[in-house]
Amino acid sequence: MLRRALLALPLVAAACATAPGPGTPRTVGQVDLARYAGTWFEAARFPTSFQDGPRIRCEEVSATYTLRPDGGVDVVNRCRNALDGGAERVARGVARSVSEGNDRLRVSFFWPFFGDYWVIGLDPGYRWAVVGAPGRDFLWILSREARMAEADYAAALETARREGFDTTRLRRTVQRGA
């Protein structure tokens, strides 16, 4: 019985994934995960408890995505904690696509908890991306370069606005050496 329950757990988790519905942000439709893989630098974000708090203020934020043989994506997020002398913080997780086009993923840094990772904007050359959550409570603007070109940032910002995100909440990310 326990074995059957454990085997059914992935199906239950998949069924609980957030699906698009009325009023949710539109995603890009198709993401080539092989092109998306690699390192992205955070250009801006909505403040979050795991990046901004009484003991943490993440700067020099990057995320590296690596394809897994099982179809998932390994995620390694790094930042320097400005409130702790620039100490590096690393979080490792796994992402799984929950859409045919790979534009809606679920990410877990601590099983069995998952968060939505919806690609709502993506430059055709995969130079920048806008990632959010269906409730519009999380938003990140990512760039392949540590210093994002202002024209690219403006395009990403417009994408977020168009999808109903309150862009006044965005905080630009410090990227030293950029």
N, C-alpha and C positions, 0 to 999 in steps of 0.2 A: 504494500500500500504506500509506504513512504517513497519507494523507488518511483512509483507511478506519479506521485505528487511532485517529486523533484523533476521528473521528465516533463511534466505539464507546466512547470514554472515559466519557462521561456515563452510559451504561448500566452499565458496570463499576462506576462509583462508586455508583450507585443500588443495585446488587446487594450492595455491601459495607456498606450502611447497617445499623445494628444493629436487629434486629427483636425484639419482645417475646418472651419465652420463659418457661419455668418459673422462678420465683424472681425475675423482674425486677419493678420497681415498676410498678403500674398507672398509666396516664395517664388524663386526664379524658375522653377519647373525642372531644370536639369543641371546637375553638378557632376562633372567628370572627376571622380575622386582621385584618380591618378594625377590629374593636373592640379587639383586642390592640395594634394599632399605637399609636404615641405614646411618651411618656416614662414610664419606670418607675424608681423609686429602690430601691436595694438596702438592705434592712432587716437582712439577715444573710447569711453565707456560710460554707461550709467554706473554710479557708485554702487558697490555691492558689499555685503558684510565680509565676504572672503577676500576682497581686495582693498577695502577702505574701512577702517574702524579705529578704535582707540589704540590698538597696538600694531596696526598695519596700514601702510599706504604704498601700494604697488606702483613702482616706476620701472622703466625698461622692460615692459611686459612683452613676452613672445609666446607663441604657441606653435608647436611642431607636430604635424600629423604624418603618421606612417601607416601605409596600408598593411593589413594583416592577411595571412593566407586564408583565414576563415571569413573574409569579406568585411570584417570590422576595421576600425581605424584606431591605432594607438594614439593617445593624446598626451603630450608633455607640455604643461604650462609652466613658464618661468617668470619670476619677477624679482626685483630688488626692493626690499622693504626699507623705505626711506626713514621710517621711525626706529629702525634697528641697525643703523650704521651702514645700510646698503646690503645687509645679509641676503643671500639668495634664498628664495623659496621656490620649491618645485612641487608640482602636483601632477600625478600620473593617472590617467584614466583610459577608458575605452568608449568609443562611439560606435553606434549601429544605426544604419539607415532604417527609417520607418516609412519611406516613400519610394515609389518606383524610380523617380528621378534623382534620388540621393540628395534632395534639397531640404529634407527634414530629417534630422538625426536626433537620437537620444544619447546623452553622454553621462557616464557614471565615473565618479572619482572615488566613490565609496558604495559598494554594492550593499543593499539592493536599491539604493537611491539613484534616480536618474533625473536629468534636466533636459529641457528642450533646447535644441540648437537648430534654428531655422535660418537658412540662407535666404535672405530677402532681397539682397542686392549682390551682384557679381559682375565685375568688369569683364568684357568679352575676352580680354587677354589674361584674366586671372591676376591682375595687378592689385585689386582691392576687393573687399567683400564687406557686406553688412550682415551681421548675424544678430538675431533677436529671438524672442520667445513669443508664443501666441498671445499671452496676456499683456504684452508690451511692457513687462516689468524689468526685462534685461535687454541690453543693446550694446553691441560692440562694433566698432569700425576697425577693420583690419587692413593692413597693407603689406605687400611683399618687401617694401623698403622701410628701414627704420624711420626715415623722414618721408612722410607721405606728401606728394605734390598737392598744393592747395586746390588746383582744379579737380583732382581726383577726390579730395576730401569734400569739396562742394558737391560733387555728383553723388557721393555716398550719403552725405547729409540730406540731400534732396530726396533720395530713395527712402530714407528713414522717415522723413516728414510725410511723404506721399502715402506710406503705409501706416500712418497714424501714431507714430512715436513722438513723444514730447522731447524734441531735440534740445530744449533749453536745459534738460537734465544732464546732457553729455558733459563729461569732463575730459579734456585733452590729456593724453598720457605723455609723461616726460620720457623721452628717449635720448639719453646722453650719448654723445659721440655721433649723433645723427646730423 
